[in-house]
Amino acid sequence: MEKKLPESVVLFERDLQVLKLMALGLSVPELAEQLFVGELTAKSLCKRVEEKLGTDNLEEIRSYAKGLRLI
């Protein structure tokens, strides 16, 4: 199932990159390596995306990513 973002949610380019990597199941260290940032920054980026989407559930995150055609 694909979820659509509420109109009030704004995802910037970096948010979309993070969302895609999260949806692909990358760990925080792997995500940090892909984005060329430290692990604390990667963790913060993930948290920001989760807060914007209102979920930390991986299946819902994947559903949003599919809805946005990121995966």
C-alpha positions as CSV (number, residue, x, y, z in Angstrom):
1,M,0.0,0.0,0.0
2,E,1.3,3.5,-0.9
3,K,0.7,6.4,1.5
4,K,0.4,9.9,0.3
5,L,1.8,12.8,2.2
6,P,-0.5,15.2,3.8
7,E,-0.5,18.6,2.0
8,S,0.9,20.3,5.1
9,V,4.1,18.1,5.0
10,V,7.0,19.6,3.1
11,L,10.0,17.3,2.4
12,F,13.1,18.9,1.1
13,E,15.6,17.2,-1.2
14,R,17.7,16.0,1.7
15,D,14.6,14.6,3.4
16,L,13.7,12.7,0.3
17,Q,17.3,11.2,0.2
18,V,17.0,10.1,3.8
19,L,13.5,8.7,3.3
20,K,14.7,6.6,0.4
21,L,17.6,5.2,2.3
22,M,15.5,4.5,5.4
23,A,12.9,2.8,3.2
24,L,15.7,0.6,1.7
25,G,16.5,-0.5,5.2
26,L,19.9,1.1,5.7
27,S,21.2,1.3,9.2
28,V,22.3,4.7,10.6
29,P,26.0,4.0,10.0
30,E,25.3,3.0,6.4
31,L,23.0,6.0,5.9
32,A,25.8,8.2,7.3
33,E,28.3,6.7,4.8
34,Q,25.9,7.2,1.9
35,L,25.2,10.8,2.8
36,F,28.8,11.7,3.7
37,V,27.8,12.8,7.2
38,G,28.6,11.7,10.7
39,E,26.4,9.1,12.5
40,L,24.9,11.7,14.8
41,T,23.9,13.9,11.9
42,A,22.4,10.8,10.1
43,K,20.4,9.9,13.2
44,S,19.2,13.5,13.4
45,L,18.2,13.5,9.8
46,C,16.2,10.3,10.3
47,K,14.5,11.7,13.3
48,R,13.5,14.8,11.4
49,V,11.9,12.7,8.6
50,E,10.1,10.5,11.1
51,E,8.7,13.6,12.8
52,K,7.6,15.1,9.5
53,L,5.8,11.9,8.6
54,G,4.5,11.3,12.1
55,T,5.8,7.8,12.3
56,D,8.9,5.7,13.1
57,N,7.4,2.6,11.7
58,L,9.5,1.2,8.9
59,E,6.5,-0.2,7.0
60,E,4.8,3.2,7.0
61,I,8.1,4.8,5.9
62,R,8.4,2.4,3.0
63,S,4.8,3.1,2.1
64,Y,5.4,6.9,1.9
65,A,8.6,6.2,-0.1
66,K,6.6,4.1,-2.6
67,G,3.9,6.8,-2.8
68,L,6.6,9.3,-3.7
69,R,8.1,6.8,-6.2
70,L,11.4,6.8,-4.4
71,I,11.6,3.0,-4.3
